[in-house]
Amino acid sequence: MSYAERALRTLSAGNRTLLRAQDETTLLHDMCRVIVELGGYRMAWVGFAEHDESRTIRPVAHHGVEEGFLGLAHFSWADGDSPDARGPTAKAIRTGQPVVIQDLQHIPEIQLPIALAESYKRGYAALVAFPLVIDGTVIGNLTIFAAEADAFDECECKLLAEMADDLAFGIAMLRMRERHRAAEETIRHMAFYDALTDLPNRSSLGETLATEIAQAQQENQSMAVLLLKVGRFQEISDTLGYQEGDHLIAEMAARLRQIAGPNKSVARVGEDEFAIIMPRSTAEAAMRVAHHAMREACDPVDFAGLAMDPHAHIGISLFPGHGNTPEALLRRAKIAAVQARRTACKYTLYKGTEDRESTRRLELMSELRSAIDQNELLLYCQPKVSIRSGEICGAEALVRWQHPQHGMIATGEFIALAEHAGLIMPLTRWVLEAAFRQSYAWYEKGIKRPLSVNLSAQDLRDPRLIDRISGLFATWALPPELVQFELTESALMEDPAGALETLDRLKELGVELFIDDFGIGYSSLSYLQKLPVDSLKIDHSFVTSMLTNSGSAVIVHSTVELGHNLGLGVVAEGVESEALWNRLQELGCDTAQGHFVGRPIPTAQFDDWEAQSPWSHPTPGGGAALH
């Protein structure tokens, strides 16, 4: 078999190794083994070029008749007259070019490093050292020894050089895969764990609770859910500052984690609420834990020398007596926590067979349908400001419901009502019509202010959505750039293929498209590249905590870079402070939205607000004349 045939066989076996590789360490060792066992070479080793003071070459994998070769000397790729610097591997790393020694026996020992000076004793007659290059940077070497002198002719070196390039590519791909895996894990952790306490959040608890309910049903067991509400959280946050509010929540989380122990799940399910799941527990056992929690977890908390009682209270619900779904158990535990505020011990079981809250929800569902039909809803909008120029660059359309008896209904509550009542698409129709009317009113005044409308997963499945939007453009004769659409990442992932088709049709209308709440929907980069979108909106949960949570900071920074690398604009939601604004400006984020920029206001008041807003008078440096 010729040397070229041997190299070709080695290249083929190396390619198969690359295809099967799952991690970098295994790839390097398997490649060295293939070179020796299938290629018939004497020894092969891979090293990485360190950038320490002595520029060490660190051996990371080898195979063959090594016999202490890699321990003979300190391998270095430093430039100079030292024996190590004259070595072929060092030269290959420095120059980025292969280095061949055809006959080690006839080279004077004084011209070689210590390791190569004794190579012939170990059966090495010839060697070739290849640089491993990733993105133009030499990261290390692949060095191969043969037992025959004159082994590495031009043809053989060309084939082996191709294998070295393939190995470098494989290392790069595995490292990229590992970075993506770490980023995905970070995103998943942020989506299912609370940034402040690192406890499971409400979504994570819902999954855990569903599993525990199924297990309890299978084993014919009962279980308990405790919901602890910290009564003074809002007061402390408003009086002492949000840092002290965070300190209170973090302290309560640590205490509850210690009280719960390993057999109970603790989660933060609201701004000032924690839940404890107690599998295989009775009402009596739950009451004991609640009593213990009130005695131990609810001791005063120190705030820079000022001790304050958290004023916590605990509600308890039981499976199966109080519900057989996570939502029912959590809701009734919360009702019980409200009831517990009026008791001396500050904890109680859920009481009552009639759920008054459910009755109210049913009534509100019916009244919401009427409010949509009778045009009794209100259109608000929240401004968006260009971080670079400090100017208002648009607004997001938001719907509000002023109930005649109950006052302003919380947005989250009536959106949930609309989802349960099948009213999402009628509600979207109302918002679309109101947004187009408002955009036309602005346009007639000469104001070209883009107004964005949110579309839900249900809206994307509406076969009449595109025709309805096209009809509104025809009715009001608006330029397409004045109406934008925002779609949550999670909505897109419910039906990726269908969502892509809808987005393509929307894009044909000439509108701008935003991915809302980006970072919590697990869309792949390959899918993101296919979407005809213009901007990403970073979810507020990452933005609001980016100054205090390193994971959030990484997500925000990475999303800004990702968006810009894909040619997309980036909008940060939840910009609540000047410090957040300044950090986003440093990162090069394009647009800000949040209470620091401006709270949602009725559209009829927007012009007056803008006239008095500091954003209407941006400073030359790109900010607003604020503080």
Disulfide bonds with the S-S distance in Angstrom:
none
